Amino acid sequence: MNHDAIYALYPNVVTVDDGTGAFDAQGNKVEIDMAAVAAWVNPNAYKYQRAAEYPDFRDYLDGVVKGDQAQIDAYMAACLAVKAKYPKPEQ
């Protein structure tokens, strides 16, 4: 089960167990629409995707220390490419 989706779609849910289901604060079972859960897109997913693909910041610092503008520019271009690949969702 996608716990993040359940908590986002059902704010009354306080506990989710893959085996028994979702429950509110009083222990009542909350019926979950699994199609809605499956369709939910995490609005923060782009952050995790970007973090996984950004180049190592030490490459930038190395370029700064060496005064290598080409290395700095390459680092910045790589970062911008990642941002373009995983755009921030419209709000």
C-alpha positions in Angstrom: 0.0 0.0 0.0 1.1 3.5 -0.7 1.0 5.0 2.8 1.9 8.5 1.7 -1.1 8.5 -0.8 -3.5 7.2 1.8 -2.5 9.8 4.4 -2.7 12.6 1.7 -6.1 11.4 0.4 -7.7 10.5 3.8 -6.7 13.0 6.4 -8.7 11.2 9.1 -6.5 8.1 8.8 -3.9 7.9 11.6 -2.7 4.3 11.1 -2.1 2.2 8.0 -1.2 -1.5 8.1 -0.6 -3.4 4.9 -2.2 -6.5 6.3 -5.3 -5.0 8.1 -6.0 -1.7 6.4 -6.4 2.0 7.4 -7.9 3.2 10.6 -9.0 6.5 12.1 -8.1 7.8 15.6 -11.0 5.9 17.1 -9.8 2.6 15.6 -12.5 2.5 13.0 -11.6 1.0 9.7 -11.5 3.6 6.8 -12.5 2.3 3.4 -9.8 3.2 0.9 -10.4 3.6 -2.9 -7.3 1.8 -4.1 -7.8 3.3 -7.6 -7.5 6.8 -6.2 -4.4 5.7 -4.2 -2.8 4.2 -7.3 -3.5 7.4 -9.3 -2.1 9.7 -6.7 1.1 11.5 -7.6 3.3 12.7 -4.8 3.7 16.5 -5.2 7.2 16.2 -3.7 8.4 13.4 -6.0 10.4 15.8 -8.1 12.6 16.7 -5.1 13.7 13.1 -4.6 14.2 12.5 -8.3 16.3 15.6 -8.6 18.4 14.8 -5.5 19.2 11.4 -6.9 20.5 12.9 -10.2 22.2 16.1 -9.3 25.9 16.1 -9.9 28.2 15.9 -6.9 28.6 19.4 -5.5 32.3 18.8 -5.0 32.7 19.1 -8.7 31.5 22.7 -8.5 33.7 23.5 -5.5 36.7 21.9 -7.3 36.0 24.2 -10.2 35.8 27.3 -8.0 39.0 26.4 -6.1 40.9 25.9 -9.4 39.3 28.9 -11.0 38.1 26.6 -13.8 35.1 28.5 -15.3 34.4 25.7 -17.8 34.1 23.2 -15.0 31.7 25.5 -13.1 29.6 26.1 -16.2 29.4 22.3 -16.8 28.2 21.7 -13.3 25.6 24.4 -13.6 24.4 23.1 -17.0 24.1 19.6 -15.5 22.0 21.0 -12.6 19.8 22.9 -15.0 19.3 19.7 -17.1 18.1 17.8 -14.0 15.7 20.6 -13.1 14.3 20.5 -16.7 14.0 16.7 -16.5 12.1 16.9 -13.2 10.1 20.2 -13.2 8.5 21.5 -10.1 4.7 20.8 -10.4 2.3 23.8 -10.9 0.5 24.7 -7.8 
